[in-house]
């Protein structure tokens, strides 16, 4: 996720996954269900002694399957850019 220099509000430019490493228990469910395989288990430990999941940084489709598979509420957030409205064909 990136933000524009003149505002503090984030601008979503593509699907993104944010995993809170301190809330993650390292159960691996999100890594198993991710259809693109862009989540992995970190080699570092969090404050609870678990290896949290982490996003590789690219390739997320924003499907949200990892969010729904995660048993820890709030550990995973999936951001998707808003859809652009389809242009209606002009009647002739």
Secondary structure, DSSP 8 states (H G I E B T S, - for coil): -EE-TT-SSEE--S-EEEE-TTT-----HHHHH-TT--EEE-SS--TTS---EEE-SS------HHHHH-SSTTSEEEE-------------
